[in-house]
């Protein structure tokens, strides 16, 4: 008797057909999605001029620090930052009381030494006369001569001490030793200063330089220009010609720049110390390069590269040599040729050997 609550077993043939049908469904592949569109440009060489303009400052070629040669308390300051001074101009003074006392003491010592010298001279002259007449001994004569020599040495020493004291007194007044401009001041009335302590920064009049901070990359492998045009930022009509005089061997680690000094030839009076100037190379280099937007730039083995789509439609990551980097584009020196199709947008979607869907860069690319 059959049990109607349970279905009868499927026949073996029907079961096999069901397995084959299911297997066919599982093996059916999902159709591949169409490639994403990418933008491209056609490589074309263009002429370019490499003009570099940098801002710098006019400085004195010769600068120094002025300081007192003796210590004391500052009683007077007669110069300030920006003052133009001539040789001998009084800049500051310190209290001369001690130095005046030293001069007085040195004068007294000179007077005493001269008195002793006069006495020794008289004694020697007397012994000399007595020796000629045979009324004294040779020993007493020699002693008188020795005393005269010692008295003369004492006078010389006293005179030297007086000269030193007078020099110290003169050093209580700080004067400019050349014409120039005060660039800094480090002393105030009432301040106690020591000998050689910096009191004023001083820029000497005469030869001037223009100082620029230049990126290190601009100096690598580049030829120094014979002359550089320098113009005032405030008035570009005021110009001068500069020549590279000094390139610092050290790099500023905080900015990555190198200090370069230009010697200015007969700068106009308007180019005062501290003026901001712009320097340009009048003989800027010219050449040809392929201009590409920076979005085309990729990397291959740590070097610049771009995707190039060949005649077969396949993309190849091609190394390039970059002539210059600009704010929105790169200048390619080598690695590309005229007519190459270079991917400029959607580079991240391109795979080696694939055939991307190309859309001209001037058209809108929709993803």
C-alpha positions as CSV (number, residue, x, y, z in Angstrom):
1,X,0.0,0.0,0.0
2,X,1.5,3.3,-0.9
3,X,1.9,6.2,1.4
4,X,0.2,9.3,-0.2
5,X,1.8,11.6,2.4
6,X,5.2,11.3,0.8
7,X,6.0,12.0,-2.8
8,X,7.4,9.3,-4.9
9,X,11.1,9.4,-5.6
10,X,12.2,11.2,-8.9
11,X,13.2,8.9,-11.6
12,X,17.0,8.8,-12.1
13,X,16.8,10.3,-15.6
14,X,14.8,13.3,-14.4
15,X,17.3,13.9,-11.6
16,X,20.3,13.9,-14.0
17,X,18.6,16.4,-16.3
18,X,18.0,18.8,-13.4
19,X,21.7,18.6,-12.3
20,X,22.9,19.4,-15.9
21,X,20.5,22.4,-16.0
22,X,21.7,23.8,-12.7
23,X,25.3,23.4,-13.7
24,X,24.7,25.3,-16.9
25,X,23.2,28.2,-15.0
26,X,26.2,28.4,-12.6
27,X,28.7,28.4,-15.4
28,X,27.1,31.2,-17.3
29,X,29.6,34.2,-17.2
30,X,28.5,37.8,-16.4
31,X,29.0,40.0,-19.5
32,X,32.0,42.3,-19.1
33,X,31.3,46.0,-18.4
34,X,32.3,48.5,-21.1
35,X,35.6,50.3,-20.4
36,X,35.4,53.7,-18.6
37,X,36.1,56.7,-20.9
38,X,39.4,58.5,-20.3
39,X,40.5,61.9,-21.7
40,X,43.5,62.3,-23.9
41,X,45.5,64.9,-25.8
42,X,47.7,64.6,-28.9
43,X,51.4,65.4,-28.1
44,X,52.6,68.5,-29.9
45,X,55.9,70.3,-29.5
46,X,55.8,74.0,-28.6
47,X,58.4,76.7,-28.1
48,X,58.9,78.0,-24.7
49,X,61.1,80.6,-22.9
50,X,62.4,79.9,-19.4
51,X,62.2,83.3,-17.6
52,X,62.9,83.4,-13.9
53,X,62.0,86.4,-11.8
54,X,62.9,86.5,-8.1
55,X,62.5,89.2,-5.4
56,X,65.5,90.3,-3.3
57,X,66.8,93.1,-1.3
58,X,69.5,95.8,-1.8
59,X,72.2,95.6,0.9
60,X,75.6,97.2,1.5
61,X,78.5,95.1,0.3
62,X,80.5,95.9,3.4
63,X,78.8,95.9,6.8
64,X,80.1,95.7,10.3
65,X,79.3,95.9,14.0
66,X,80.4,99.0,16.0
67,X,81.2,98.6,19.7
68,X,83.0,100.4,22.5
69,X,86.6,99.3,23.1
70,X,86.2,99.9,26.9
71,X,83.5,99.1,29.4
72,X,81.3,101.5,31.3
73,X,77.8,102.9,31.7
74,X,76.2,104.5,28.6
75,X,75.4,108.2,29.2
76,X,74.4,109.3,25.7
77,X,73.1,107.8,22.5
78,X,73.2,110.1,19.5
79,X,72.3,107.8,16.6
80,X,69.4,105.5,15.7
81,X,68.5,103.0,13.1
82,X,68.3,104.5,9.6
83,X,70.6,107.5,10.4
84,X,73.2,108.3,7.7
85,X,76.5,109.2,9.4
86,X,79.8,110.5,8.2
87,X,83.3,109.6,9.4
88,X,83.8,110.9,12.9
89,X,80.1,111.3,13.7
90,X,79.6,110.7,17.5
91,X,77.2,107.7,18.0
92,X,77.2,107.2,21.7
93,X,79.2,107.9,24.9
94,X,79.9,106.1,28.2
95,X,80.7,107.7,31.6
96,X,84.4,108.8,31.4
97,X,84.9,109.3,35.1
98,X,87.2,106.3,35.6
99,X,89.1,106.9,32.4
100,X,89.7,110.6,33.4
101,X,91.0,109.5,36.8
102,X,93.3,107.1,35.0
103,X,94.7,109.9,32.8
104,X,95.3,112.1,35.8
105,X,97.1,109.3,37.6
106,X,99.2,108.6,34.5
107,X,100.1,112.2,34.2
108,X,101.3,112.3,37.8
109,X,103.3,109.2,37.2
110,X,105.0,110.8,34.2
111,X,105.8,113.9,36.3
112,X,107.3,111.8,39.0
113,X,109.4,109.7,36.5
114,X,110.7,112.9,34.9
115,X,111.8,114.3,38.2
116,X,113.6,111.1,39.0
117,X,115.2,111.1,35.6
118,X,116.4,114.7,36.1
119,X,117.9,113.7,39.4
120,X,119.6,110.7,38.0
121,X,120.9,112.7,35.1
122,X,122.5,115.3,37.5
123,X,124.1,112.5,39.5
124,X,125.5,110.8,36.4
125,X,126.9,114.1,35.1
126,X,128.6,114.7,38.4
127,X,130.1,111.3,38.5
128,X,131.3,111.7,35.0
129,X,133.1,114.9,35.8
130,X,134.6,113.4,39.0
131,X,135.8,110.3,37.1
132,X,137.6,112.5,34.5
133,X,139.5,114.3,37.4
134,X,140.2,111.0,39.2
135,X,138.1,112.0,42.3
136,X,135.6,109.0,42.1
137,X,135.8,105.4,41.4
138,X,134.7,103.5,38.4
139,X,132.1,101.6,40.4
140,X,130.3,104.7,41.6
141,X,130.3,106.0,38.0
142,X,128.7,102.7,36.8
143,X,126.1,102.8,39.5
144,X,125.1,106.4,38.5
145,X,124.9,105.3,34.8
146,X,122.7,102.4,35.8
147,X,120.4,104.6,37.8
148,X,120.1,107.0,34.9
149,X,119.1,104.1,32.6
150,X,116.5,102.9,35.0
151,X,115.1,106.4,35.4
152,X,114.8,106.7,31.6
153,X,113.0,103.4,31.4
154,X,110.6,104.6,34.1
155,X,109.8,107.7,32.1
156,X,109.2,105.6,29.0
157,X,106.8,103.3,30.9
158,X,105.0,106.2,32.4
159,X,104.5,107.9,29.0
160,X,103.2,104.6,27.6
161,X,100.7,104.3,30.5
162,X,99.6,107.9,29.8
163,X,99.0,107.1,26.1
164,X,97.0,104.1,27.1
165,X,94.9,106.1,29.6
166,X,94.3,108.8,27.0
167,X,93.2,106.1,24.4
168,X,90.8,104.6,26.9
169,X,89.4,108.0,27.6
170,X,88.9,108.6,23.8
171,X,87.3,105.2,23.5
172,X,84.5,106.4,25.8
173,X,83.1,108.2,22.8
174,X,82.0,105.8,20.0
175,X,82.4,107.4,16.5
176,X,81.7,106.2,13.0
177,X,84.8,105.3,11.1
178,X,83.3,105.6,7.6
179,X,80.2,107.0,5.9
180,X,77.2,104.7,6.1
181,X,73.9,103.9,7.6
182,X,73.0,102.6,11.0
183,X,71.2,99.3,10.6
184,X,70.6,98.3,14.2
185,X,71.0,99.7,17.7
186,X,71.7,97.6,20.8
187,X,72.5,100.2,23.5
188,X,70.4,102.6,25.6
189,X,71.3,105.4,28.0
190,X,72.0,104.0,31.5
191,X,73.0,100.5,30.1
192,X,76.3,99.0,31.3
193,X,78.3,97.7,28.4
194,X,81.5,95.7,28.2
195,X,84.3,96.1,25.8
196,X,83.6,94.7,22.3
197,X,79.8,94.4,23.1
198,X,77.8,95.1,19.9
199,X,76.3,98.6,20.0
200,X,75.4,99.4,16.4
201,X,75.0,97.6,13.1
202,X,76.6,99.6,10.4
203,X,76.3,99.4,6.6
204,X,79.1,101.2,4.8
205,X,78.2,103.5,1.9
206,X,79.5,102.8,-1.5
207,X,79.3,99.4,-3.2
208,X,75.9,97.7,-3.1
209,X,74.7,94.1,-3.6
210,X,71.3,92.6,-4.3
211,X,70.7,89.5,-2.2
212,X,68.3,86.8,-3.4
213,X,67.2,83.5,-1.8
214,X,67.1,81.0,-4.7
215,X,65.7,77.5,-4.8
216,X,68.5,74.9,-4.9
217,X,67.0,73.2,-8.0
218,X,67.5,76.4,-10.1
219,X,71.3,76.2,-9.5
220,X,71.8,72.5,-10.4
221,X,73.3,72.1,-13.8
222,X,72.5,75.6,-14.9
223,X,74.9,78.0,-16.5
224,X,75.4,81.3,-14.6
225,X,74.1,84.2,-16.6
226,X,76.6,86.9,-17.6
227,X,74.3,89.7,-16.4
228,X,71.0,90.0,-14.6
229,X,68.6,92.9,-14.8
230,X,67.5,94.3,-11.5
231,X,64.6,96.7,-11.0
232,X,62.8,98.2,-8.1
233,X,59.6,96.6,-7.1
234,X,58.0,100.0,-6.3
235,X,59.2,101.5,-9.6
236,X,60.2,99.1,-12.3
237,X,61.6,101.9,-14.4
238,X,64.5,102.2,-12.0
239,X,67.0,99.5,-13.1
240,X,70.5,98.4,-12.7
241,X,72.7,95.5,-14.0
242,X,74.0,92.9,-11.6
243,X,76.6,90.2,-11.8
244,X,76.8,87.1,-9.6
245,X,79.4,87.9,-7.0
246,X,78.9,85.1,-4.4
247,X,76.9,81.9,-4.1
248,X,76.6,80.6,-0.6
249,X,78.0,77.0,-0.3
250,X,75.3,76.3,2.4
251,X,71.6,75.5,1.9
252,X,69.1,77.0,4.3
253,X,67.5,73.7,5.7
254,X,64.3,75.4,6.7
255,X,63.5,76.9,3.2
256,X,65.7,74.8,0.9
257,X,67.2,78.0,-0.6
258,X,70.7,79.2,-1.4
259,X,71.8,82.8,-0.9
260,X,73.1,84.5,-4.0
261,X,74.6,88.0,-4.0
262,X,74.7,90.2,-7.1
263,X,77.2,93.0,-7.4
264,X,75.3,96.0,-8.8
265,X,77.0,98.2,-11.4
266,X,76.5,101.9,-10.6
267,X,73.0,101.5,-8.9
268,X,70.8,104.6,-9.2
269,X,70.3,106.7,-6.0
270,X,66.7,105.4,-5.7
271,X,68.1,101.9,-4.9
272,X,68.6,102.6,-1.3
273,X,69.6,100.0,1.3
274,X,66.7,97.8,2.1
275,X,64.9,98.4,-1.2
276,X,63.0,95.4,-2.6
277,X,64.1,94.5,-6.1
278,X,63.2,92.0,-8.8
279,X,66.0,90.2,-10.7
280,X,65.5,88.7,-14.2
281,X,67.8,86.9,-16.6
282,X,67.7,88.9,-19.9
283,X,69.1,85.9,-21.8
284,X,66.5,83.4,-20.8
285,X,66.8,80.0,-22.4
286,X,64.4,79.0,-25.1
287,X,63.6,75.6,-26.5
288,X,60.9,73.2,-27.5
289,X,58.9,70.8,-25.3
290,X,55.6,69.0,-25.1
291,X,53.1,70.7,-22.8
292,X,50.9,68.3,-20.8
293,X,48.5,69.0,-17.9
294,X,49.8,67.8,-14.6
295,X,47.0,65.3,-14.3
296,X,48.7,63.2,-16.9
297,X,51.7,62.6,-14.7
298,X,52.2,59.1,-13.3
299,X,55.2,57.3,-11.8
300,X,57.1,54.2,-13.1
301,X,60.0,52.8,-11.1
302,X,60.2,56.1,-9.2
303,X,60.5,58.2,-12.3
304,X,57.9,60.4,-14.2
305,X,55.8,58.6,-16.7
306,X,52.5,59.0,-18.7
307,X,50.0,56.6,-20.3
308,X,50.5,56.5,-24.1
309,X,47.9,54.8,-26.3
310,X,49.5,53.2,-29.3
311,X,48.1,52.5,-32.8
312,X,46.7,49.2,-31.6
313,X,44.6,51.0,-28.9
314,X,46.6,49.6,-26.0
315,X,47.9,51.7,-23.2
316,X,51.6,51.7,-22.3
317,X,53.1,53.5,-19.2
318,X,56.0,55.4,-20.8
319,X,58.8,57.1,-18.9
320,X,59.4,60.7,-19.7
321,X,62.0,63.4,-18.9
322,X,60.5,66.6,-17.5
323,X,62.0,69.9,-18.5
324,X,60.1,72.0,-16.0
325,X,57.2,71.8,-13.6
326,X,54.7,74.7,-13.7
327,X,51.6,75.4,-11.6
328,X,49.1,73.6,-13.9
329,X,51.3,71.7,-16.4
330,X,54.5,70.0,-17.1
331,X,57.0,70.5,-19.9
332,X,58.2,67.2,-21.3
333,X,61.7,67.2,-22.7
334,X,61.9,63.6,-24.0
335,X,60.1,60.3,-23.9
336,X,57.3,61.4,-26.2
337,X,57.0,62.1,-29.9
338,X,54.7,64.2,-32.1
339,X,51.3,62.6,-32.4
340,X,51.4,60.4,-29.4
341,X,48.0,60.1,-27.6
342,X,48.6,60.8,-23.9
343,X,45.9,60.1,-21.3
344,X,45.3,63.3,-19.2
345,X,42.3,62.4,-17.1
346,X,41.2,59.0,-15.8
347,X,44.7,57.7,-15.7
348,X,43.9,55.7,-12.5
349,X,41.4,53.6,-14.6
350,X,44.0,52.5,-17.2
351,X,45.7,49.1,-16.9
352,X,48.7,48.0,-18.9
353,X,47.8,46.3,-22.2
354,X,44.1,47.4,-22.0
355,X,42.3,49.3,-24.6
356,X,40.8,52.3,-22.9
357,X,37.9,54.2,-24.4
358,X,39.3,57.6,-25.5
359,X,37.6,60.9,-25.4
360,X,39.2,64.1,-26.5
361,X,40.3,66.2,-23.5
362,X,38.2,69.2,-24.8
363,X,35.0,67.1,-24.5
364,X,33.3,66.5,-21.2
365,X,34.0,63.0,-19.8
366,X,31.0,61.5,-18.0
367,X,31.5,58.6,-15.6
